């Protein structure tokens, strides 16, 4: 039998064994696995805010090269859990991206393919 399914009649602890129990029918249930967790992965490093570490990196709406690294290829602002920014700098980053979009330095959305 495969790893993903398990026969409930395989229990050797039961006193009934394979006699009678369910009229000969075997119920197969999938084994529940933790989604997104693989045992081979190491300990993930905590992401740190780029702007807290480097005081020379200034958030400015007039710097589209810096802001482009915080938007996706579809034009969406990357969330904190992905970018690793702290809450203070994520708010400032979102404001700078919105301002850059208003004066056409950054796109609102990517068109065509």
matplotlib code that plots the C-alpha trace (Angstrom):
import matplotlib.pyplot as plt

x = [0.0, 1.3, 2.6, -0.3, -3.1, -3.5, -5.9, -7.8, -8.0, -4.2, -4.2, -2.7, -4.0, -7.7, -9.2, -11.5, -8.7, -10.1, -13.2, -16.5, -15.9, -17.3, -18.6, -15.4, -15.2, -11.9, -12.0, -8.9, -8.2, -5.5, -2.6, -2.7, 0.6, 1.8, 1.4, 4.3, 6.6, 9.2, 11.4, 14.6, 14.5, 16.8, 16.0, 14.9, 16.8, 14.8, 14.5, 15.7, 14.7, 17.1, 16.4, 17.0, 20.4, 21.7, 21.2, 22.4, 19.5, 16.9, 13.3, 12.5, 9.7, 12.2, 14.3, 12.5, 15.4, 15.1, 11.3, 11.2, 12.9, 9.8, 7.1, 6.3, 6.4, 2.7, 3.1, 1.9, 3.7, 5.4, 4.1, 6.2, 6.5, 8.1, 10.3, 11.4, 10.8, 9.7, 6.3, 7.6, 9.6, 6.9, 4.4, 7.0, 7.8, 4.1, 3.7, 6.8, 5.5, 2.1, 3.7, 6.0, 3.0, 1.1, 4.0, 4.5, 7.8, 6.4, 3.5, 0.2, -0.1, 1.8, 0.1, 0.5, 2.4]
y = [0.0, 3.6, 5.9, 8.4, 6.0, 3.7, 0.9, 1.2, -2.6, -2.8, -2.1, -5.0, -3.8, -4.4, -7.5, -8.0, -8.4, -9.0, -10.9, -9.3, -5.7, -3.9, -6.7, -7.2, -3.7, -1.9, 1.9, 3.6, 7.1, 9.5, 10.2, 13.8, 15.6, 19.1, 21.2, 23.6, 21.9, 19.6, 17.8, 18.3, 22.1, 23.7, 26.5, 29.6, 32.8, 35.8, 38.5, 41.8, 45.3, 46.6, 50.2, 49.6, 47.9, 50.5, 54.1, 55.3, 53.6, 56.4, 55.7, 58.3, 58.3, 59.8, 56.6, 54.1, 51.6, 51.1, 50.9, 48.4, 45.8, 46.0, 45.5, 42.3, 41.8, 42.4, 45.8, 44.8, 45.9, 43.0, 42.3, 42.5, 38.8, 38.5, 41.7, 41.5, 45.1, 46.4, 47.9, 51.5, 51.2, 49.1, 51.9, 54.5, 52.2, 51.8, 55.6, 56.2, 53.6, 55.2, 58.7, 57.3, 55.8, 59.2, 60.9, 58.0, 56.8, 53.3, 51.5, 50.9, 47.6, 45.8, 45.7, 43.2, 40.0]
z = [0.0, -0.6, 2.1, 1.6, 2.5, 5.5, 6.1, 9.4, 9.6, 9.8, 13.5, 15.3, 18.7, 18.0, 19.5, 16.5, 14.0, 10.5, 11.7, 11.2, 12.2, 9.1, 7.0, 5.1, 3.8, 4.3, 4.8, 3.5, 4.9, 3.7, 6.1, 7.2, 6.5, 7.5, 4.4, 3.6, 6.1, 4.7, 7.1, 5.0, 5.3, 7.8, 10.2, 8.3, 9.0, 10.2, 7.6, 8.7, 7.5, 4.9, 6.0, 9.7, 9.0, 6.5, 7.6, 4.2, 2.3, 2.2, 1.1, -1.5, -4.1, -6.6, -6.6, -8.8, -8.9, -5.2, -5.2, -8.1, -5.9, -3.6, -6.2, -8.1, -11.8, -11.8, -10.1, -6.6, -3.5, -1.8, 1.7, 4.9, 5.4, 1.9, 1.9, 5.5, 6.2, 9.7, 10.0, 10.1, 6.9, 5.1, 5.6, 4.4, 1.4, 0.5, 0.6, -1.6, -4.1, -4.3, -4.7, -7.5, -9.2, -9.1, -11.0, -13.4, -12.2, -11.4, -13.2, -11.5, -13.4, -16.1, -19.4, -22.2, -22.5]

ax = plt.figure().add_subplot(projection="3d")
ax.plot(x, y, z, "-o")
ax.set_aspect("equal")
plt.show()
